[in-house]
Amino acid sequence: MIRTVPTAPYKDQKPGTSGLRKKVPVFAQENYAENFIQSIFDSLEGFEGKTLVIGGDGRYYNREVIQKALKMAAAAGFGKVMVGQGGILSTPAASNIIRKYGAFGGIILSASHNPGGPSEDFGIKYNIGNGGPAPEKITEAIFERSKIISEYKIADAPDIDLDMAGSFALAGMTVEVVDPVADYAELMESLFDFVAIRNLISGGFRIAVDSMGAVTGPYAKEIIEKRLGAPAGSVRNATPLPDFGGHHPDPNLVHAKELYDDVMSADGPDFGAASDGDGDRNMVVGKDMFVTPSDSLAIIAANAKCAPGYAKGIAGIARSMPTSAAADRVAEKLGLGIYETPTGWKYFGNLMDAGKVTVCGEESFGTGSDHVREKDGLWAILFWLNIIAARKEGVAEIVRKHWAEYGRNFYSRHDYEEVDTDAANGLMDALRGKLSSLPGQSFGDLKVEAADDFSYTDPIDGSISTRQGIRILFEGGSRVVFRLSGTGTSGATLRVYVERYEPDASRHGIETQAALADLIAVADEIAGIRTRTGRTGPTVIT
Ligand code: G16
């Protein structure tokens, strides 16, 4: 039986950079999740009888919302839902399933790299039939709908046992509980040279993969330990837990410090990598070398032909605007198209669908390709292992040779988390007010060449996105970018991205923060970060 339930709208269901993210107690309010899910369905057309994919990163509240979404999908008229066993699907695995089985779309339950637990974060996002995050015109329609919603529909039916694989009936709809790992592992095996990686590992190359108590554990166990033969225990924190075992599942130098320290220790592993809550982010470290995500994109693009799935070469590269221009130098040398988009993986979808780009990346520890339409943490880790196996060189050697060939883009991001929202908005508004007067001004040795608020016109569908980050570009190619995060759930997070290009190889060994010190000081001088936020320094430096 289908029940129609009256509801009142919430005013705060505006999706951010990647779906709706709020604290669990916000999602647990009466009808809050139901309103948002119904708003998604109300914004779509033509899904009757079609397939929807549902899965999440296993965080607290995942199972409860999956049961609601299943019953609401049945009430809305979907013919079938494919749901990951245990409610688990990493974001890239969900994208793959949507594509492989020609589903209409998918609902992914995750707040990505944000912590999980009863008072921590939860999230819902909708992905379209190409497997990628819904574009802005859909997320805006969902938000508009959420502001006026007055009822939702739900099937009155018992819960589905998510732990049992198989097909089940739910109010006239089929629910298929699927193995979350099998299709994804098969895809990875089709892209990379597993024989070469297996030989590398059996030859004594030691790897450590930290799943941070989050969704990639079962995927990494199957691929890294079972199929590639790494010794048991090579994958750490491999059981997805509702609170990620207390970890903040964000693979960066702060939250994956234990792994980093281990790889840097004398008898530690040769290669370390970590993934985030929902498996789309990655961090890669080698002995004596942390690979910045921007460099990772450039190096993967430059070495793409090492991997069988990319042996014919790549069509082009896309990066988000705040990501360093390291990839641009590779594109230039290889004669490839290069695209600069706003922050958010959703902007890459059209370019990949049109065959303009194969490889995409973001400074926020995201790298991926057109094998799916999400960034993909394990894909990046396997790509690195494949490159190492093919070149028979370690991470540090590969990175240093890359810099020697292309020059080094020194790069760092400074985050000021949980800043007062008014103070953060005030800082950005004041910067916007200064944009026209900055060009021509000098700050020590740095002269401003141009300053703007980045806007993007999608080359495929012509849609325009404005106010995507303030760029201050200095003569010689250095720059500082200011943005407010669109993924946080408390206060505002100010991100300051700092970059300097250094062609001279004799200067490539300088410590990153030292190489950027003058730009960091100028960023504060121009934006008044300390005065306006009351902070003496960033919360996180990556
Ligand atoms: C999401 C998006 C990414 C984006 C990142 C950072 O990542 O999918 O494309 O780069 O947020 O966004 P912001 O700077 O607005 O916080 P994830 O891993 O959280 O889904």
Residues whose N, C-alpha, C, O or C-beta is under 5 A from the ligand:
A	BS01	G16	T17 S18 S112 H113 R281 T343 G344 W345 E362 S364 L484 S485 G486 T487
